[in-house]
Amino acid sequence: MNDTHEVSDERYIFKPETRTKLFLLLGAGLVVFALGVYMAMNAGHGEHGAAEHASAAIDKNMVASLSAPAEAAAEGEHHGSAPWLKRVYTTLWMNNVFFAGIGLIGLFFIAIQYAAQAGWSAGVKRIPLAMGHWIPIAGVLMLVLWFVVKADVFHWTHADLYNAQSPDYDKIIDGKGGYFFWPMAKGSFPIFYVVRMVAFFGLWYMFFLWIKKEMLAEDLDGSNQHWLSARKYSTIFLVIFGYSSSVAAWDWVMSIDTHWFSTMMGWYVFASWWVTGLALITFIVALLKEGGYLKVVNANHLHDLGKFVFAFSIFWTYIWFSQFMLIFYANIPEETVYFVQRRTVSPYSWIFFANLFLNFVLPFLLLMMRDSKRHIGMLKVVCPIIIVGHWIDYYLMVTPGVMQGNGSLGLLEIGMGMIFLALFLLVTLSSLAKFPLVAKNDPMLKESLGHHI
């Protein structure tokens, strides 16, 4: 068994070749995105042929016929920017919500370990800590992007929906206006909505800084006081996170489909964020271990991470099925339209089933056996599948509500995903190189070194 000092002296070196690969990914993403924009501008609505667009229009009418009359009126208001530009806005918003959640899950993972007094994870906590450095970047992007995309992505921002004298007046959205605009008049500036966004990111980043300060102080101080302080902050953060993450899901995802609502949406968005964050943590740990780092990590730690990924892939599926089953069992048109659109309307229908296959079937089959959770090679296969799968999950949450039958999953969307991934990894790995990989004075380190299952 490696001795504590040998293990805790490790530092990750962000090699130039790794940095170059990420910049190449970023450059490739920019090229793919630019090509996707060019094709979308020339094709009108994306990379589909005329026949597919005709089919989409028919399916779109079918969905509209299932909705309440107000929903049909709302769809008429979903004009504004050119379809290609709406696609750009939609994928910008979707990717920022997706990666903001992954950064936040880094902090959530740490808080869970402290609150549970977990010992096995002492050697891997610095990886999610590095991921948390994306939180302030995502917060600034979220606020700026909202003012850029709001008229196209968020239908409820149109003022005439709240004017009873307007032909576009929408009684349902008007009834929800206070949630967005209080204490100001409905249809004016949504101060309540924006204040929530700023407050959430402010609180998350504040707790991130406090917990990070205590974690890094453990490298210099041999007492347990910093661990106890980190545990205190983590416990408070978890309470705040439980409320704020659900409201954020309503604000940033569910309010796109303004007429539709689900009491499970907060859980669903969290579950998708959580399993994606676990997959990324596990993937980075596997790569570092393969590269000769993380001497504290052995097959038992990998097994625990693999179990987390396996278990919460099933948890996500449970939430997905519960929401789907309850809505279809009730068979209320204003609720079922959400799934009818995603399950039957082109181009979302194949993505709907791919989502289940990538996020449940493959992880379940590939990680079911004990040995598969302990092998770096298998984890390196399954974790990227899950990350891509839940990126598609967020695509399905956001895009159909904005683009209706004119959506597409093409080069434009893939390129933007590559750009965000490259930037996220650049921030994460740069941060990881700034502090030791393991806290040598973590009181749980000895337990982690002796961990065996």
C-alpha positions as CSV (number, residue, x, y, z in Angstrom):
1,M,0.0,0.0,0.0
2,N,1.3,3.4,-0.9
3,D,2.2,5.7,2.0
4,T,0.1,8.8,2.7
5,H,2.8,11.3,1.8
6,E,3.8,9.6,-1.5
7,V,0.1,9.6,-2.5
8,S,-0.6,13.2,-1.5
9,D,2.4,14.7,-3.3
10,E,0.9,14.0,-6.7
11,R,0.1,16.9,-9.0
12,Y,-1.6,16.8,-12.3
13,I,0.5,18.2,-15.2
14,F,-1.6,19.8,-17.9
15,K,0.7,18.7,-20.7
16,P,1.0,20.9,-23.9
17,E,-0.1,17.9,-26.0
18,T,-3.4,17.6,-24.0
19,R,-4.0,21.3,-24.2
20,T,-3.4,21.1,-28.0
21,K,-5.9,18.3,-28.4
22,L,-8.5,20.4,-26.6
23,F,-7.8,23.4,-28.7
24,L,-8.1,21.2,-31.8
25,L,-11.5,20.0,-30.5
26,L,-12.5,23.6,-30.0
27,G,-11.3,24.5,-33.5
28,A,-13.1,21.5,-35.0
29,G,-16.2,22.5,-33.2
30,L,-16.1,26.0,-34.5
31,V,-15.6,24.7,-38.1
32,V,-18.5,22.2,-37.7
33,F,-20.7,24.8,-36.2
34,A,-19.9,27.4,-38.9
35,L,-20.6,24.8,-41.6
36,G,-23.9,23.9,-39.9
37,V,-24.9,27.5,-39.8
38,Y,-24.1,27.9,-43.5
39,M,-26.1,24.8,-44.4
40,A,-29.0,25.9,-42.2
41,M,-29.1,29.4,-43.8
42,N,-29.1,27.9,-47.3
43,A,-31.6,25.2,-46.5
44,G,-34.0,27.5,-44.7
45,H,-34.9,25.2,-41.8
46,G,-31.8,23.0,-41.5
47,E,-30.3,20.0,-43.3
48,H,-33.7,18.3,-44.2
49,G,-35.2,17.8,-47.6
50,A,-38.5,19.3,-48.7
51,A,-40.3,16.0,-48.2
52,E,-39.2,15.8,-44.6
53,H,-40.3,19.3,-44.0
54,A,-43.7,18.6,-45.4
55,S,-44.0,15.6,-43.0
56,A,-42.9,17.8,-40.1
57,A,-45.5,20.4,-41.0
58,I,-48.2,17.7,-41.0
59,D,-47.0,16.3,-37.7
60,K,-46.8,19.8,-36.3
61,N,-50.4,20.4,-37.1
62,M,-51.4,17.2,-35.5
63,V,-49.6,18.2,-32.2
64,A,-51.3,21.6,-32.4
65,S,-54.7,20.0,-32.7
66,L,-54.1,18.1,-29.5
67,S,-53.2,21.3,-27.6
68,A,-55.4,23.8,-26.0
69,P,-56.5,26.7,-28.3
70,A,-54.2,29.0,-26.4
71,E,-51.3,26.8,-27.3
72,A,-52.1,27.1,-31.0
73,A,-52.1,30.9,-30.5
74,A,-48.8,30.7,-28.7
75,E,-47.3,28.8,-31.5
76,G,-48.3,31.5,-33.9
77,E,-46.3,33.9,-31.8
78,H,-43.2,31.7,-32.1
79,H,-41.9,33.6,-34.9
80,G,-39.2,36.4,-34.9
81,S,-35.7,35.4,-35.9
82,A,-35.0,33.3,-38.9
83,P,-35.1,29.5,-38.3
84,W,-31.4,29.1,-38.6
85,L,-30.8,31.8,-36.0
86,K,-33.4,30.3,-33.7
87,R,-31.5,27.1,-33.9
88,V,-28.3,28.9,-32.9
89,Y,-30.1,30.5,-29.9
90,T,-31.6,27.2,-28.9
91,T,-28.4,25.2,-29.0
92,L,-26.6,28.0,-27.1
93,W,-29.1,27.9,-24.3
94,M,-29.3,24.1,-24.2
95,N,-25.6,23.6,-24.0
96,N,-25.1,26.3,-21.4
97,V,-27.8,24.7,-19.2
98,F,-26.3,21.3,-19.7
99,F,-22.7,22.2,-18.8
100,A,-23.7,24.6,-16.0
101,G,-25.3,21.6,-14.4
102,I,-22.2,19.4,-14.8
103,G,-20.1,22.1,-13.1
104,L,-22.7,22.4,-10.3
105,I,-22.7,18.6,-9.9
106,G,-19.0,18.8,-9.2
107,L,-19.8,20.9,-6.1
108,F,-22.8,18.7,-5.3
109,F,-20.7,15.5,-5.4
110,I,-18.2,17.1,-2.9
111,A,-20.9,18.2,-0.6
112,I,-22.5,14.8,-0.5
113,Q,-19.1,13.2,0.4
114,Y,-18.6,15.6,3.3
115,A,-22.2,15.4,4.6
116,A,-22.1,11.6,4.5
117,Q,-18.6,11.5,6.1
118,A,-17.5,9.3,3.2
119,G,-14.0,8.0,3.4
120,W,-13.7,6.0,0.1
121,S,-13.8,9.2,-2.0
122,A,-11.0,11.2,-0.3
123,G,-8.7,10.5,-3.2
124,V,-11.0,11.7,-6.0
125,K,-12.6,14.8,-4.5
126,R,-10.2,17.2,-6.3
127,I,-11.6,16.2,-9.7
128,P,-15.2,17.4,-9.0
129,L,-13.6,20.5,-7.3
130,A,-11.9,21.3,-10.6
131,M,-15.2,20.9,-12.5
132,G,-16.8,23.4,-10.1
133,H,-14.7,26.2,-11.6
134,W,-17.1,26.3,-14.5
135,I,-19.9,27.6,-12.3
136,P,-19.1,31.4,-12.5
137,I,-18.5,31.1,-16.2
138,A,-21.8,29.4,-16.7
139,G,-23.5,32.1,-14.6
140,V,-22.2,35.0,-16.6
141,L,-23.1,33.1,-19.9
142,M,-26.6,32.3,-18.6
143,L,-27.4,35.9,-17.8
144,V,-26.0,37.3,-21.0
145,L,-27.5,34.6,-23.2
146,W,-30.9,35.1,-21.6
147,F,-31.1,38.7,-22.8
148,V,-30.0,37.6,-26.3
149,V,-32.2,34.6,-26.8
150,K,-35.3,35.4,-24.7
151,A,-37.6,36.5,-27.5
152,D,-37.1,33.3,-29.4
153,V,-36.5,30.7,-26.7
154,F,-39.0,31.9,-24.1
155,H,-42.4,32.6,-25.5
156,W,-43.7,34.0,-22.2
157,T,-41.5,37.1,-22.6
158,H,-43.8,38.6,-25.2
159,A,-45.7,41.5,-23.7
160,D,-48.9,41.2,-25.7
161,L,-49.7,37.8,-24.1
162,Y,-50.6,39.6,-20.9
163,N,-52.8,42.3,-22.6
164,A,-56.4,41.2,-22.4
165,Q,-57.2,43.6,-25.3
166,S,-54.6,42.0,-27.6
167,P,-55.6,39.2,-30.1
168,D,-52.6,37.3,-28.8
169,Y,-53.7,37.4,-25.2
170,D,-53.1,34.1,-23.5
171,K,-55.1,33.4,-20.3
172,I,-52.9,30.5,-19.2
173,I,-49.6,32.4,-19.5
174,D,-51.2,35.5,-18.0
175,G,-52.1,33.4,-15.0
176,K,-48.4,32.4,-14.6
177,G,-47.1,36.0,-15.1
178,G,-46.5,36.7,-11.5
179,Y,-44.0,33.9,-11.3
180,F,-41.9,35.7,-13.9
181,F,-42.6,39.4,-13.4
182,W,-43.4,40.0,-9.7
183,P,-43.4,42.7,-8.3
184,M,-43.5,44.5,-11.7
185,A,-46.4,44.5,-14.1
186,K,-46.9,41.4,-16.2
187,G,-45.3,41.7,-19.6
188,S,-42.7,44.2,-18.4
189,F,-39.2,43.3,-17.2
190,P,-39.2,39.8,-15.5
191,I,-37.3,40.9,-12.5
192,F,-38.3,38.0,-10.3
193,Y,-37.0,35.5,-12.9
194,V,-33.7,37.4,-13.4
195,V,-33.2,37.9,-9.6
196,R,-33.6,34.1,-9.1
197,M,-31.0,33.4,-11.8
198,V,-28.5,35.8,-10.3
199,A,-29.2,34.6,-6.7
200,F,-28.8,31.0,-7.5
201,F,-25.5,31.3,-9.3
202,G,-24.3,33.7,-6.6
203,L,-25.1,31.3,-3.8
204,W,-23.7,28.3,-5.7
205,Y,-20.4,30.1,-6.4
206,M,-20.2,31.5,-2.8
207,F,-20.4,28.0,-1.4
208,F,-18.0,26.7,-4.0
209,L,-15.4,29.3,-2.9
210,W,-16.0,28.5,0.8
211,I,-15.7,24.8,0.4
212,K,-12.7,25.1,-1.9
213,K,-10.9,27.3,0.6
214,E,-11.4,24.7,3.3
215,M,-10.3,21.8,1.1
216,L,-7.1,23.5,0.0
217,A,-6.3,24.6,3.5
218,E,-6.1,20.9,4.5
219,D,-2.9,20.8,2.5
220,L,-1.2,23.2,4.9
221,D,-2.9,22.5,8.2
222,G,-2.9,19.0,9.9
223,S,-5.9,19.7,12.1
224,N,-9.4,18.5,11.4
225,Q,-10.9,21.9,11.6
226,H,-11.0,22.6,7.8
227,W,-12.7,19.2,7.2
228,L,-15.3,20.1,9.8
229,S,-15.9,23.5,8.3
230,A,-16.2,22.0,4.8
231,R,-18.7,19.6,6.2
232,K,-20.7,22.5,7.7
233,Y,-20.8,24.4,4.4
234,S,-21.6,21.3,2.5
235,T,-24.6,20.5,4.7
236,I,-26.0,24.1,4.2
237,F,-25.3,24.0,0.5
238,L,-27.3,20.7,0.1
239,V,-30.4,22.3,1.6
240,I,-30.1,25.3,-0.7
241,F,-29.3,23.1,-3.7
242,G,-32.4,21.0,-3.2
243,Y,-34.6,24.1,-3.6
244,S,-32.6,26.1,-6.1
245,S,-31.9,23.3,-8.6
246,S,-35.7,22.5,-8.9
247,V,-36.6,26.1,-9.4
248,A,-33.8,26.5,-11.9
249,A,-35.2,23.6,-13.8
250,W,-38.6,25.2,-14.0
251,D,-37.1,28.5,-15.0
252,W,-34.5,27.4,-17.6
253,V,-36.1,24.3,-19.1
254,M,-39.8,23.9,-18.2
255,S,-40.8,27.5,-18.9
256,I,-39.8,27.0,-22.5
257,D,-43.0,24.9,-22.9
258,T,-45.0,27.5,-21.1
259,H,-48.4,25.8,-21.1
260,W,-47.1,22.4,-20.2
261,F,-45.9,21.6,-16.7
262,S,-44.7,18.5,-14.7
263,T,-44.4,18.2,-11.0
264,M,-41.4,15.9,-11.6
265,M,-39.4,18.2,-13.8
266,G,-37.1,19.4,-11.1
267,W,-36.2,15.8,-10.3
268,Y,-35.8,14.9,-13.9
269,V,-33.4,17.7,-14.7
270,F,-31.4,17.0,-11.6
271,A,-31.2,13.3,-12.4
272,S,-29.9,14.0,-15.9
273,W,-27.3,16.5,-14.5
274,W,-26.3,14.1,-11.7
275,V,-25.6,11.0,-13.8
276,T,-23.8,13.1,-16.4
277,G,-21.6,14.6,-13.7
278,L,-20.9,11.2,-12.2
279,A,-19.9,9.8,-15.7
280,L,-17.5,12.7,-16.3
281,I,-15.9,12.4,-12.8
282,T,-15.5,8.6,-13.4
283,F,-14.1,9.2,-16.9
284,I,-11.5,11.7,-15.8
285,V,-10.5,9.5,-12.9
286,A,-10.1,6.5,-15.3
287,L,-7.9,8.6,-17.6
288,L,-5.8,10.0,-14.8
289,K,-5.3,6.5,-13.4
290,E,-4.4,5.2,-16.8
291,G,-1.9,8.1,-17.1
292,G,-0.1,7.1,-13.9
293,Y,-1.8,9.5,-11.6
294,L,-4.0,8.9,-8.5
295,K,-2.0,6.2,-6.7
296,V,-4.7,6.3,-4.0
297,V,-7.3,5.0,-6.5
298,N,-7.5,1.2,-7.1
299,A,-10.1,-1.1,-8.6
300,N,-12.3,-0.8,-5.5
301,H,-12.6,3.0,-6.0
302,L,-13.4,2.5,-9.6
303,H,-16.0,-0.1,-8.6
304,D,-17.7,2.5,-6.4
305,L,-17.7,5.1,-9.1
306,G,-19.0,2.6,-11.6
307,K,-21.8,1.6,-9.2
308,F,-22.8,5.3,-8.9
309,V,-23.0,5.6,-12.6
310,F,-24.9,2.3,-13.0
311,A,-27.3,3.1,-10.2
312,F,-28.2,6.6,-11.2
313,S,-28.6,5.6,-14.8
314,I,-31.4,3.4,-13.5
315,F,-32.6,6.3,-11.3
316,W,-32.8,8.6,-14.3
317,T,-34.8,5.9,-16.1
318,Y,-37.1,5.5,-13.2
319,I,-37.8,9.3,-13.2
320,W,-38.2,9.3,-17.0
321,F,-40.7,6.4,-16.9
322,S,-42.6,7.8,-13.9
323,Q,-43.2,11.1,-15.7
324,F,-44.0,9.5,-19.0
325,M,-46.4,6.9,-17.5
326,L,-48.3,9.3,-15.3
327,I,-48.9,11.7,-18.1
328,F,-50.0,9.1,-20.7
329,Y,-52.1,7.3,-18.1
330,A,-54.1,10.4,-17.4
331,N,-54.3,11.1,-21.1
332,I,-55.0,14.8,-20.7
333,P,-54.3,16.5,-24.1
334,E,-52.5,19.6,-22.7
335,E,-50.1,17.2,-20.8
336,T,-49.6,14.4,-23.4
337,V,-48.8,16.9,-26.2
338,Y,-45.3,17.2,-24.7
339,F,-44.5,13.5,-25.3
340,V,-46.6,13.2,-28.5
341,Q,-44.5,15.9,-30.1
342,R,-41.2,14.3,-29.0
343,R,-42.2,10.7,-29.8
344,T,-44.0,11.2,-33.1
345,V,-42.9,14.4,-34.8
346,S,-40.0,14.5,-37.2
347,P,-37.1,15.0,-36.5
348,Y,-37.5,14.2,-32.8
349,S,-39.0,10.7,-32.9
350,W,-35.7,8.8,-33.5
351,I,-33.9,10.9,-31.0
352,F,-36.6,10.1,-28.4
353,F,-35.8,6.4,-28.6
354,A,-32.1,6.9,-29.0
355,N,-32.3,8.8,-25.7
356,L,-33.6,5.7,-23.9
357,F,-31.1,3.4,-25.6
358,L,-28.0,5.5,-24.8
359,N,-29.0,6.4,-21.3
360,F,-30.5,3.2,-20.0
361,V,-30.1,0.1,-22.2
362,L,-26.4,0.4,-22.9
363,P,-25.3,1.5,-19.4
364,F,-27.5,-1.2,-17.9
365,L,-26.1,-4.0,-20.1
366,L,-22.4,-2.8,-20.1
367,L,-22.1,-2.1,-16.3
368,M,-24.3,-4.9,-15.0
369,M,-21.5,-7.3,-14.2
370,R,-19.2,-6.6,-11.2
371,D,-16.0,-6.8,-13.2
372,S,-17.1,-4.2,-15.8
373,K,-17.3,-1.6,-13.0
374,R,-13.6,-2.2,-12.1
375,H,-12.1,-2.1,-15.5
376,I,-10.8,1.2,-16.8
377,G,-11.3,0.2,-20.4
378,M,-15.1,-0.5,-19.8
379,L,-15.6,2.8,-17.9
380,K,-13.9,4.7,-20.7
381,V,-16.5,3.2,-23.1
382,V,-19.6,3.6,-21.0
383,C,-19.0,7.1,-19.5
384,P,-18.7,9.0,-22.9
385,I,-21.9,7.2,-24.1
386,I,-23.8,8.5,-21.0
387,I,-22.4,12.0,-21.4
388,V,-23.5,12.1,-25.1
389,G,-26.8,10.5,-24.2
390,H,-27.7,13.1,-21.7
391,W,-26.6,15.9,-24.0
392,I,-29.3,14.4,-26.3
393,D,-31.7,14.3,-23.3
394,Y,-31.3,18.1,-22.9
395,Y,-31.7,18.6,-26.6
396,L,-35.1,16.9,-26.3
397,M,-36.0,19.0,-23.2
398,V,-35.3,22.3,-24.9
399,T,-35.4,22.2,-28.7
400,P,-38.9,20.9,-29.6
401,G,-40.5,23.6,-27.4
402,V,-38.6,26.3,-29.3
403,M,-38.3,25.0,-32.8
404,Q,-41.6,23.0,-33.0
405,G,-41.5,21.0,-36.2
406,N,-38.5,22.9,-37.6
407,G,-35.9,21.5,-35.3
408,S,-32.8,19.5,-36.4
409,L,-30.0,17.7,-34.8
410,G,-27.2,18.4,-37.3
411,L,-23.8,20.0,-37.7
412,L,-24.9,23.2,-36.1
413,E,-25.9,21.5,-32.8
414,I,-23.0,19.0,-32.8
415,G,-20.5,21.8,-33.4
416,M,-21.8,23.9,-30.5
417,G,-21.6,20.8,-28.2
418,M,-18.0,20.3,-29.2
419,I,-17.2,24.0,-28.4
420,F,-18.7,23.9,-25.0
421,L,-17.1,20.5,-24.2
422,A,-13.6,21.8,-25.2
423,L,-14.0,25.0,-23.1
424,F,-15.3,23.0,-20.1
425,L,-12.4,20.6,-20.2
426,L,-9.9,23.4,-20.6
427,V,-11.2,25.1,-17.5
428,T,-11.4,21.9,-15.6
429,L,-8.0,20.5,-16.4
430,S,-6.3,23.9,-16.0
431,S,-7.9,24.2,-12.5
432,L,-6.9,20.6,-11.6
433,A,-3.3,21.4,-12.3
434,K,-3.2,24.3,-9.8
435,F,-3.5,22.2,-6.6
436,P,-2.4,18.7,-5.4
437,L,-4.6,15.8,-6.6
438,V,-5.1,14.6,-3.0
439,A,-5.2,16.4,0.3
440,K,-2.5,14.9,2.4
441,N,-4.2,16.0,5.7
442,D,-7.6,14.8,4.8
443,P,-8.7,12.8,7.9
444,M,-10.4,10.3,5.6
445,L,-7.3,9.6,3.5
446,K,-6.2,6.6,5.5
447,E,-9.6,5.1,5.2
448,S,-9.5,5.7,1.4
449,L,-6.1,4.0,1.1
450,G,-7.5,0.9,2.8
451,H,-10.7,0.9,0.9
452,H,-11.8,-2.6,-0.2
453,I,-15.1,-4.0,-1.4
